[in-house]
Amino acid sequence: MKITKSLNGTNLNVALEGRLDTTTAPELEQALKESMDGANELTMDFAALDYISSAGLRVLLSAHKTMMKKGGMKVVNANEMVKEVFDVTGFADILDIA
């Protein structure tokens, strides 16, 4: 999985490419921990994300909890398969998905 991060003022943008699964979730978790301190808003761009597993969902939930105390988090450009995972797991009701 490829992670691309950019901080625009206090808005952290994180774009993911590939698969967010048991193998790659710890990498994303570490990248977010390193980057969220100066951010009040987090935008997760899933335009190039092919797959998300329960391990990836756990990292998203943790990031969501942290960012809700600061300002917010949104997910953008998720494909239909990722949106279906969000729907089935109830994450569609928790996350701000644009």
N, CA, C and O atoms as CSV, one atom per row, in Angstrom:
chain,resi,resn,atom,element,x,y,z
A,1,MET,N,N,0.847,-1.173,0.000
A,1,MET,CA,C,0.000,0.000,0.000
A,1,MET,C,C,0.892,1.235,0.000
A,1,MET,O,O,1.929,1.273,0.662
A,2,LYS,N,N,0.474,2.226,-0.743
A,2,LYS,CA,C,1.188,3.497,-0.798
A,2,LYS,C,C,0.364,4.538,-0.037
A,2,LYS,O,O,-0.844,4.657,-0.240
A,3,ILE,N,N,1.037,5.291,0.842
A,3,ILE,CA,C,0.401,6.345,1.631
A,3,ILE,C,C,1.020,7.672,1.237
A,3,ILE,O,O,2.239,7.837,1.290
A,4,THR,N,N,0.179,8.621,0.842
A,4,THR,CA,C,0.651,9.957,0.503
A,4,THR,C,C,-0.021,10.939,1.448
A,4,THR,O,O,-1.249,11.005,1.517
A,5,LYS,N,N,0.795,11.708,2.182
A,5,LYS,CA,C,0.270,12.648,3.176
A,5,LYS,C,C,0.643,14.075,2.773
A,5,LYS,O,O,1.729,14.321,2.248
A,6,SER,N,N,-0.273,15.005,3.028
A,6,SER,CA,C,0.034,16.424,2.864
A,6,SER,C,C,-0.756,17.214,3.897
A,6,SER,O,O,-1.933,16.947,4.138
A,7,LEU,N,N,-0.093,18.183,4.498
A,7,LEU,CA,C,-0.731,19.047,5.487
A,7,LEU,C,C,-0.944,20.402,4.848
A,7,LEU,O,O,0.009,21.062,4.433
A,8,ASN,N,N,-2.204,20.815,4.769
A,8,ASN,CA,C,-2.573,22.086,4.162
A,8,ASN,C,C,-3.167,22.949,5.275
A,8,ASN,O,O,-4.366,22.878,5.544
A,9,GLY,N,N,-2.332,23.758,5.918
A,9,GLY,CA,C,-2.788,24.484,7.097
A,9,GLY,C,C,-2.983,23.491,8.224
A,9,GLY,O,O,-2.026,22.864,8.677
A,10,THR,N,N,-4.229,23.343,8.682
A,10,THR,CA,C,-4.528,22.352,9.726
A,10,THR,C,C,-5.326,21.174,9.171
A,10,THR,O,O,-5.841,20.358,9.936
A,11,ASN,N,N,-5.430,21.080,7.839
A,11,ASN,CA,C,-6.143,19.976,7.197
A,11,ASN,C,C,-5.130,18.959,6.688
A,11,ASN,O,O,-4.346,19.253,5.785
A,12,LEU,N,N,-5.148,17.767,7.268
A,12,LEU,CA,C,-4.276,16.680,6.847
A,12,LEU,C,C,-5.001,15.859,5.790
A,12,LEU,O,O,-6.107,15.370,6.021
A,13,ASN,N,N,-4.372,15.711,4.634
A,13,ASN,CA,C,-4.914,14.889,3.558
A,13,ASN,C,C,-4.067,13.625,3.452
A,13,ASN,O,O,-2.844,13.695,3.334
A,14,VAL,N,N,-4.726,12.475,3.494
A,14,VAL,CA,C,-4.034,11.201,3.378
A,14,VAL,C,C,-4.682,10.411,2.248
A,14,VAL,O,O,-5.870,10.091,2.300
A,15,ALA,N,N,-3.889,10.100,1.229
A,15,ALA,CA,C,-4.373,9.317,0.091
A,15,ALA,C,C,-3.771,7.916,0.176
A,15,ALA,O,O,-2.572,7.752,0.402
A,16,LEU,N,N,-4.622,6.917,-0.010
A,16,LEU,CA,C,-4.178,5.529,0.049
A,16,LEU,C,C,-4.293,4.877,-1.321
A,16,LEU,O,O,-5.244,5.119,-2.065
A,17,GLU,N,N,-3.302,4.042,-1.640
A,17,GLU,CA,C,-3.312,3.324,-2.909
A,17,GLU,C,C,-2.995,1.861,-2.640
A,17,GLU,O,O,-1.985,1.543,-2.012
A,18,GLY,N,N,-3.857,0.975,-3.114
A,18,GLY,CA,C,-3.631,-0.461,-2.926
A,18,GLY,C,C,-4.641,-1.082,-1.988
A,18,GLY,O,O,-5.841,-0.829,-2.094
A,19,ARG,N,N,-4.143,-1.911,-1.054
A,19,ARG,CA,C,-5.007,-2.661,-0.145
A,19,ARG,C,C,-4.729,-2.262,1.300
A,19,ARG,O,O,-3.578,-2.231,1.737
A,20,LEU,N,N,-5.795,-1.958,2.033
A,20,LEU,CA,C,-5.688,-1.675,3.462
A,20,LEU,C,C,-6.184,-2.920,4.188
A,20,LEU,O,O,-7.388,-3.135,4.332
A,21,ASP,N,N,-5.228,-3.741,4.645
A,21,ASP,CA,C,-5.573,-5.025,5.255
A,21,ASP,C,C,-4.703,-5.277,6.483
A,21,ASP,O,O,-4.044,-4.363,6.980
A,22,THR,N,N,-4.703,-6.498,6.965
A,22,THR,CA,C,-3.966,-6.855,8.176
A,22,THR,C,C,-2.485,-6.530,8.055
A,22,THR,O,O,-1.856,-6.135,9.036
A,23,THR,N,N,-1.932,-6.689,6.881
A,23,THR,CA,C,-0.516,-6.433,6.661
A,23,THR,C,C,-0.187,-4.947,6.642
A,23,THR,O,O,0.847,-4.534,7.167
A,24,THR,N,N,-1.057,-4.140,6.042
A,24,THR,CA,C,-0.747,-2.723,5.836
A,24,THR,C,C,-1.377,-1.784,6.864
A,24,THR,O,O,-0.976,-0.624,6.962
A,25,ALA,N,N,-2.353,-2.262,7.627
A,25,ALA,CA,C,-3.021,-1.403,8.615
A,25,ALA,C,C,-2.048,-0.808,9.636
A,25,ALA,O,O,-2.170,0.376,9.950
A,26,PRO,N,N,-1.080,-1.580,10.174
A,26,PRO,CA,C,-0.142,-0.973,11.124
A,26,PRO,C,C,0.677,0.175,10.515
A,26,PRO,O,O,1.023,1.134,11.205
A,27,GLU,N,N,0.977,0.065,9.229
A,27,GLU,CA,C,1.711,1.124,8.527
A,27,GLU,C,C,0.880,2.416,8.490
A,27,GLU,O,O,1.402,3.503,8.736
A,28,LEU,N,N,-0.407,2.286,8.181
A,28,LEU,CA,C,-1.281,3.452,8.164
A,28,LEU,C,C,-1.444,4.019,9.570
A,28,LEU,O,O,-1.419,5.236,9.759
A,29,GLU,N,N,-1.610,3.148,10.548
A,29,GLU,CA,C,-1.775,3.594,11.924
A,29,GLU,C,C,-0.571,4.434,12.366
A,29,GLU,O,O,-0.737,5.483,12.990
A,30,GLN,N,N,0.626,3.975,12.046
A,30,GLN,CA,C,1.841,4.700,12.407
A,30,GLN,C,C,1.922,6.031,11.660
A,30,GLN,O,O,2.275,7.052,12.250
A,31,ALA,N,N,1.602,6.024,10.380
A,31,ALA,CA,C,1.647,7.252,9.575
A,31,ALA,C,C,0.676,8.298,10.115
A,31,ALA,O,O,1.001,9.485,10.153
A,32,LEU,N,N,-0.507,7.868,10.531
A,32,LEU,CA,C,-1.489,8.798,11.082
A,32,LEU,C,C,-1.037,9.345,12.428
A,32,LEU,O,O,-1.173,10.541,12.686
A,33,LYS,N,N,-0.504,8.489,13.286
A,33,LYS,CA,C,-0.032,8.946,14.592
A,33,LYS,C,C,1.046,10.007,14.445
A,33,LYS,O,O,1.091,10.968,15.213
A,34,GLU,N,N,1.909,9.832,13.460
A,34,GLU,CA,C,2.993,10.778,13.225
A,34,GLU,C,C,2.498,12.109,12.672
A,34,GLU,O,O,3.188,13.120,12.807
A,35,SER,N,N,1.332,12.134,12.059
A,35,SER,CA,C,0.887,13.302,11.310
A,35,SER,C,C,-0.305,14.048,11.896
A,35,SER,O,O,-0.540,15.195,11.516
A,36,MET,N,N,-1.065,13.446,12.803
A,36,MET,CA,C,-2.325,14.047,13.247
A,36,MET,C,C,-2.168,15.139,14.299
A,36,MET,O,O,-3.114,15.886,14.544
A,37,ASP,N,N,-1.000,15.251,14.927
A,37,ASP,CA,C,-0.834,16.233,15.995
A,37,ASP,C,C,-1.162,17.663,15.578
A,37,ASP,O,O,-1.860,18.369,16.306
A,38,GLY,N,N,-0.678,18.095,14.432
A,38,GLY,CA,C,-0.905,19.467,13.993
A,38,GLY,C,C,-2.171,19.667,13.190
A,38,GLY,O,O,-2.431,20.766,12.701
A,39,ALA,N,N,-2.962,18.617,13.050
A,39,ALA,CA,C,-4.148,18.690,12.186
A,39,ALA,C,C,-5.428,18.818,13.006
A,39,ALA,O,O,-5.569,18.198,14.060
A,40,ASN,N,N,-6.355,19.630,12.508
A,40,ASN,CA,C,-7.693,19.736,13.090
A,40,ASN,C,C,-8.723,18.997,12.253
A,40,ASN,O,O,-9.802,18.659,12.741
A,41,GLU,N,N,-8.388,18.745,10.987
A,41,GLU,CA,C,-9.278,18.010,10.093
A,41,GLU,C,C,-8.460,16.991,9.322
A,41,GLU,O,O,-7.314,17.241,8.947
A,42,LEU,N,N,-9.070,15.840,9.094
A,42,LEU,CA,C,-8.423,14.764,8.359
A,42,LEU,C,C,-9.307,14.358,7.200
A,42,LEU,O,O,-10.488,14.057,7.375
A,43,THR,N,N,-8.720,14.354,6.008
A,43,THR,CA,C,-9.419,13.883,4.821
A,43,THR,C,C,-8.693,12.647,4.315
A,43,THR,O,O,-7.503,12.692,4.003
A,44,MET,N,N,-9.428,11.540,4.240
A,44,MET,CA,C,-8.881,10.287,3.727
A,44,MET,C,C,-9.370,10.115,2.296
A,44,MET,O,O,-10.570,9.982,2.058
A,45,ASP,N,N,-8.445,10.118,1.346
A,45,ASP,CA,C,-8.782,9.977,-0.070
A,45,ASP,C,C,-8.577,8.522,-0.491
A,45,ASP,O,O,-7.453,8.019,-0.507
A,46,PHE,N,N,-9.667,7.868,-0.825
A,46,PHE,CA,C,-9.638,6.445,-1.169
A,46,PHE,C,C,-9.789,6.212,-2.672
A,46,PHE,O,O,-10.191,5.121,-3.077
A,47,ALA,N,N,-9.480,7.201,-3.505
A,47,ALA,CA,C,-9.651,7.061,-4.953
A,47,ALA,C,C,-8.888,5.863,-5.510
A,47,ALA,O,O,-9.353,5.228,-6.456
A,48,ALA,N,N,-7.730,5.545,-4.942
A,48,ALA,CA,C,-6.912,4.438,-5.445
A,48,ALA,C,C,-6.862,3.260,-4.472
A,48,ALA,O,O,-6.008,2.383,-4.598
A,49,LEU,N,N,-7.781,3.243,-3.500
A,49,LEU,CA,C,-7.842,2.128,-2.549
A,49,LEU,C,C,-8.692,1.016,-3.144
A,49,LEU,O,O,-9.858,1.225,-3.480
A,50,ASP,N,N,-8.100,-0.172,-3.274
A,50,ASP,CA,C,-8.792,-1.298,-3.900
A,50,ASP,C,C,-9.608,-2.127,-2.920
A,50,ASP,O,O,-10.622,-2.717,-3.293
A,51,TYR,N,N,-9.160,-2.172,-1.643
A,51,TYR,CA,C,-9.742,-3.121,-0.693
A,51,TYR,C,C,-9.516,-2.617,0.726
A,51,TYR,O,O,-8.494,-1.995,1.017
A,52,ILE,N,N,-10.477,-2.887,1.610
A,52,ILE,CA,C,-10.304,-2.578,3.024
A,52,ILE,C,C,-10.814,-3.757,3.853
A,52,ILE,O,O,-11.891,-4.293,3.590
A,53,SER,N,N,-10.025,-4.155,4.859
A,53,SER,CA,C,-10.406,-5.267,5.733
A,53,SER,C,C,-10.806,-4.732,7.102
A,53,SER,O,O,-10.795,-3.523,7.332
A,54,SER,N,N,-11.157,-5.630,8.001
A,54,SER,CA,C,-11.535,-5.223,9.353
A,54,SER,C,C,-10.373,-4.532,10.073
A,54,SER,O,O,-10.593,-3.637,10.889
A,55,ALA,N,N,-9.157,-4.940,9.776
A,55,ALA,CA,C,-7.986,-4.285,10.383
A,55,ALA,C,C,-7.902,-2.834,9.928
A,55,ALA,O,O,-7.557,-1.952,10.715
A,56,GLY,N,N,-8.212,-2.587,8.672
A,56,GLY,CA,C,-8.235,-1.224,8.153
A,56,GLY,C,C,-9.361,-0.411,8.771
A,56,GLY,O,O,-9.190,0.772,9.066
A,57,LEU,N,N,-10.508,-1.042,8.967
A,57,LEU,CA,C,-11.638,-0.363,9.602
A,57,LEU,C,C,-11.297,0.052,11.027
A,57,LEU,O,O,-11.697,1.125,11.477
A,58,ARG,N,N,-10.560,-0.793,11.734
A,58,ARG,CA,C,-10.162,-0.475,13.105
A,58,ARG,C,C,-9.290,0.781,13.136
A,58,ARG,O,O,-9.460,1.632,14.010
A,59,VAL,N,N,-8.358,0.901,12.186
A,59,VAL,CA,C,-7.494,2.084,12.115
A,59,VAL,C,C,-8.332,3.326,11.804
A,59,VAL,O,O,-8.103,4.390,12.380
A,60,LEU,N,N,-9.293,3.193,10.902
A,60,LEU,CA,C,-10.166,4.328,10.571
A,60,LEU,C,C,-10.991,4.758,11.778
A,60,LEU,O,O,-11.150,5.954,12.025
A,61,LEU,N,N,-11.515,3.800,12.528
A,61,LEU,CA,C,-12.314,4.119,13.704
A,61,LEU,C,C,-11.478,4.844,14.753
A,61,LEU,O,O,-11.943,5.806,15.365
A,62,SER,N,N,-10.270,4.393,14.958
A,62,SER,CA,C,-9.373,5.037,15.910
A,62,SER,C,C,-9.056,6.469,15.479
A,62,SER,O,O,-9.092,7.388,16.297
A,63,ALA,N,N,-8.748,6.655,14.206
A,63,ALA,CA,C,-8.468,7.998,13.683
A,63,ALA,C,C,-9.700,8.888,13.804
A,63,ALA,O,O,-9.591,10.065,14.148
A,64,HIS,N,N,-10.872,8.322,13.521
A,64,HIS,CA,C,-12.125,9.072,13.613
A,64,HIS,C,C,-12.341,9.570,15.039
A,64,HIS,O,O,-12.688,10.733,15.244
A,65,LYS,N,N,-12.139,8.700,16.019
A,65,LYS,CA,C,-12.319,9.087,17.424
A,65,LYS,C,C,-11.371,10.224,17.799
A,65,LYS,O,O,-11.774,11.180,18.461
A,66,THR,N,N,-10.128,10.118,17.379
A,66,THR,CA,C,-9.140,11.162,17.672
A,66,THR,C,C,-9.527,12.485,17.012
A,66,THR,O,O,-9.477,13.538,17.647
A,67,MET,N,N,-9.909,12.427,15.745
A,67,MET,CA,C,-10.186,13.658,14.994
A,67,MET,C,C,-11.507,14.300,15.398
A,67,MET,O,O,-11.657,15.512,15.243
A,68,MET,N,N,-12.454,13.552,15.900
A,68,MET,CA,C,-13.725,14.143,16.317
A,68,MET,C,C,-13.526,15.073,17.513
A,68,MET,O,O,-14.327,15.984,17.723
A,69,LYS,N,N,-12.484,14.860,18.289
A,69,LYS,CA,C,-12.167,15.743,19.408
A,69,LYS,C,C,-11.534,17.043,18.929
A,69,LYS,O,O,-11.520,18.037,19.656
A,70,LYS,N,N,-11.009,17.036,17.701
A,70,LYS,CA,C,-10.277,18.185,17.171
A,70,LYS,C,C,-11.101,18.993,16.169
A,70,LYS,O,O,-11.086,20.223,16.210
A,71,GLY,N,N,-11.801,18.334,15.292
A,71,GLY,CA,C,-12.514,19.046,14.248
A,71,GLY,C,C,-13.320,18.118,13.364
A,71,GLY,O,O,-14.494,18.372,13.095
A,72,GLY,N,N,-12.692,17.042,12.910
A,72,GLY,CA,C,-13.452,16.098,12.101
A,72,GLY,C,C,-12.604,15.307,11.137
A,72,GLY,O,O,-11.418,15.571,10.944
A,73,MET,N,N,-13.253,14.324,10.537
A,73,MET,CA,C,-12.614,13.448,9.557
A,73,MET,C,C,-13.642,13.102,8.495
A,73,MET,O,O,-14.813,12.868,8.794
A,74,LYS,N,N,-13.186,13.075,7.256
A,74,LYS,CA,C,-14.080,12.641,6.182
A,74,LYS,C,C,-13.331,11.715,5.242
A,74,LYS,O,O,-12.108,11.773,5.115
A,75,VAL,N,N,-14.106,10.858,4.587
A,75,VAL,CA,C,-13.593,9.923,3.596
A,75,VAL,C,C,-14.142,10.365,2.243
A,75,VAL,O,O,-15.343,10.590,2.091
A,76,VAL,N,N,-13.245,10.487,1.263
A,76,VAL,CA,C,-13.677,10.910,-0.075
A,76,VAL,C,C,-13.209,9.892,-1.120
A,76,VAL,O,O,-12.230,9.173,-0.920
A,77,ASN,N,N,-13.923,9.856,-2.215
A,77,ASN,CA,C,-13.568,9.078,-3.411
A,77,ASN,C,C,-13.509,7.567,-3.194
A,77,ASN,O,O,-12.748,6.883,-3.879
A,78,ALA,N,N,-14.292,7.029,-2.258
A,78,ALA,CA,C,-14.313,5.577,-2.055
A,78,ALA,C,C,-15.038,4.900,-3.214
A,78,ALA,O,O,-16.061,5.393,-3.689
A,79,ASN,N,N,-14.499,3.761,-3.665
A,79,ASN,CA,C,-15.156,3.031,-4.751
A,79,ASN,C,C,-16.360,2.256,-4.199
A,79,ASN,O,O,-16.591,2.235,-2.990
A,80,GLU,N,N,-17.109,1.630,-5.081
A,80,GLU,CA,C,-18.342,0.948,-4.678
A,80,GLU,C,C,-18.075,-0.213,-3.718
A,80,GLU,O,O,-18.853,-0.437,-2.790
A,81,MET,N,N,-16.991,-0.948,-3.930
A,81,MET,CA,C,-16.696,-2.088,-3.055
A,81,MET,C,C,-16.384,-1.607,-1.631
A,81,MET,O,O,-16.857,-2.198,-0.660
A,82,VAL,N,N,-15.599,-0.548,-1.507
A,82,VAL,CA,C,-15.269,-0.005,-0.185
A,82,VAL,C,C,-16.531,0.576,0.463
A,82,VAL,O,O,-16.747,0.399,1.662
A,83,LYS,N,N,-17.360,1.264,-0.318
A,83,LYS,CA,C,-18.619,1.802,0.219
A,83,LYS,C,C,-19.524,0.675,0.715
A,83,LYS,O,O,-20.206,0.821,1.729
A,84,GLU,N,N,-19.528,-0.442,0.000
A,84,GLU,CA,C,-20.346,-1.580,0.425
A,84,GLU,C,C,-19.855,-2.129,1.770
A,84,GLU,O,O,-20.664,-2.493,2.623
A,85,VAL,N,N,-18.543,-2.188,1.957
A,85,VAL,CA,C,-17.987,-2.626,3.244
A,85,VAL,C,C,-18.439,-1.659,4.344
A,85,VAL,O,O,-18.809,-2.089,5.436
A,86,PHE,N,N,-18.407,-0.361,4.055
A,86,PHE,CA,C,-18.863,0.627,5.031
A,86,PHE,C,C,-20.346,0.422,5.359
A,86,PHE,O,O,-20.747,0.522,6.519
A,87,ASP,N,N,-21.151,0.138,4.342
A,87,ASP,CA,C,-22.588,-0.082,4.557
A,87,ASP,C,C,-22.852,-1.327,5.404
A,87,ASP,O,O,-23.621,-1.275,6.364
A,88,VAL,N,N,-22.223,-2.432,5.054
A,88,VAL,CA,C,-22.454,-3.703,5.732
A,88,VAL,C,C,-21.998,-3.653,7.191
A,88,VAL,O,O,-22.636,-4.243,8.064
A,89,THR,N,N,-20.901,-2.951,7.452
A,89,THR,CA,C,-20.338,-2.916,8.806
A,89,THR,C,C,-20.935,-1.813,9.675
A,89,THR,O,O,-20.677,-1.767,10.878
A,90,GLY,N,N,-21.736,-0.917,9.074
A,90,GLY,CA,C,-22.303,0.191,9.834
A,90,GLY,C,C,-21.409,1.417,9.873
A,90,GLY,O,O,-21.779,2.432,10.463
A,91,PHE,N,N,-20.233,1.341,9.252
A,91,PHE,CA,C,-19.326,2.484,9.227
A,91,PHE,C,C,-19.911,3.653,8.429
A,91,PHE,O,O,-19.531,4.804,8.642
A,92,ALA,N,N,-20.823,3.358,7.523
A,92,ALA,CA,C,-21.462,4.420,6.742
A,92,ALA,C,C,-22.247,5.349,7.650
A,92,ALA,O,O,-22.446,6.517,7.318
A,93,ASP,N,N,-22.698,4.843,8.799
A,93,ASP,CA,C,-23.435,5.666,9.763
A,93,ASP,C,C,-22.505,6.424,10.709
A,93,ASP,O,O,-22.921,7.388,11.353
A,94,ILE,N,N,-21.258,5.992,10.793
A,94,ILE,CA,C,-20.298,6.604,11.712
A,94,ILE,C,C,-19.445,7.643,10.999
A,94,ILE,O,O,-19.266,8.753,11.499
A,95,LEU,N,N,-18.922,7.287,9.841
A,95,LEU,CA,C,-17.989,8.153,9.124
A,95,LEU,C,C,-18.712,9.154,8.242
A,95,LEU,O,O,-19.830,8.911,7.790
A,96,ASP,N,N,-18.057,10.282,8.003
A,96,ASP,CA,C,-18.522,11.283,7.039
A,96,ASP,C,C,-17.936,10.872,5.686
A,96,ASP,O,O,-16.746,11.056,5.433
A,97,ILE,N,N,-18.784,10.315,4.826
A,97,ILE,CA,C,-18.326,9.795,3.542
A,97,ILE,C,C,-18.888,10.677,2.426
A,97,ILE,O,O,-20.101,10.783,2.246
A,98,ALA,N,N,-17.983,11.297,1.693
A,98,ALA,CA,C,-18.406,12.210,0.614
A,98,ALA,C,C,-18.182,11.576,-0.739
A,98,ALA,O,O,-18.477,12.190,-1.764
